[in-house]
């Protein structure tokens, strides 16, 4: 019953924010109120159909106060909450938010909240229907920098890996990014092998890298941190009862076997034993 009022309230807040764009205090208070409204709506499973006006108002706030860490943190959190709907993702493309997200991350790379939110929005944009590859390509080095900076932080690493997977699916990676990205994704897997969502994203991102590059495949088996094959075996055993994670590992192995040198390494390390374990486990379950 309160839904129409929430919508009206949201429009009034963004109207005030647009009118007083120069007032830092009003922008911050407006963002906090919007966060409160959106959080409550989400808790009650209410999807707020926020139009282009609300989204462009937030992006204008980010542009006007791009040096204010607290405000960028609030605005990017709001954008991440909104970006889950297709309509919002479309509106975010329309207002051209990507350069703003990348600039926010570059400016505030040590800030976990900003990195998490911006990577979350990038993921939503990369998996949405209307994507612009040229704009997304610039997101790869920035998202990689987030993963490098926050490798120990499970939540940020997970969001960055999901974004990198989506970007790799869109064909946004350039050849010179294949090898360093393979190493970085393996580091993330080593650090957080217990996080199912992260494992799935890393394996699917590595599968798209290996589909394109033998160098990435060779890097996977000769990784300085230790063989990626050992890591995959250990990770498979951790998630043996999760069909989605095991499926992503199998998809990665399917890409690995197309390269002779990698296949030999896999045979030397008894990878077929793991595959038959997986097969018999899912046949019996």
C-alpha positions, 0 to 999 in steps of 0.5 A: 500500500505504501508503494506509490508513496515511496515512488513519489518520495523518491521522485521528490528527493531526486528533484531536490538533489537536481535543484541543489546539485552544488550542496554536498550536504543535501546530496549526501542526505538525499542518497542516504534517504534513497538507500533507506527507501530502496533497502526497505523495498528490497526487504519486502521484495518490491521492485522499484521501477526507477526511471532515467531521471532518478539514475541521471540525477545520481550520475550527475551527483557523482560527476559534480562531487567526484572527489568526495569519497563518502558521496561517491560511496553512497551513490555507487551503492545506490547504483548497484542496488538499482542496476539489478533490473533490466530497465535500470541497466538500460538507463545506466547505458543511456546516461553513459555511466561507465567512465564515471564508474571507472574514474571513481574506482581509479580515484578511490582504489583502496576503498572496498565499498566503492570498488565492490559497488562499481564492479557490481554495476559493471557486472550488471551492465556487461550482462545486460542486453544492450552492451557497448564493447568499446566502453566495456574494454576500458573496464578490464584493466580497472576491474583487474586493478580492483582484484589485485588491490583487494585480493584478500577481501572475499566480497570484493574479489568475488564481485570483481571476478564476476565482472571479469567473467562477464567482460570476457564473455563480451569479448572485451579482453585484449591479447596482452591481458590474457596471461596476467589475467590468468595469473590473477584469477588463479591467485583469487581462486587460491585465496578464496577456494571456499567461496562457491560464487567466486570459484564458478566465476573464476573457472568460467572466466578462465574457460573463456580465456583458454578458448582464445589463447594457448598462452593462457592455458600454458600459464595455467599449468605453469603458474608461479604460485603452483600448478593450476591443475593441483588447485583445480583438483583441490577446489573440486573436492571442496565443492563436490556437492555443488553441481554449478561449481563442478559444472564450471570446473568441467567447462574449464577442463574441456577448454584445457584438453584442446592443447596437447601440452596441457593435456599431457600435464593433466594426464601426468597429474591423474586428472582423469581420476577426478573426472571419473569421480565427478561422473560417478558422483553425479550419476549416483545422485 
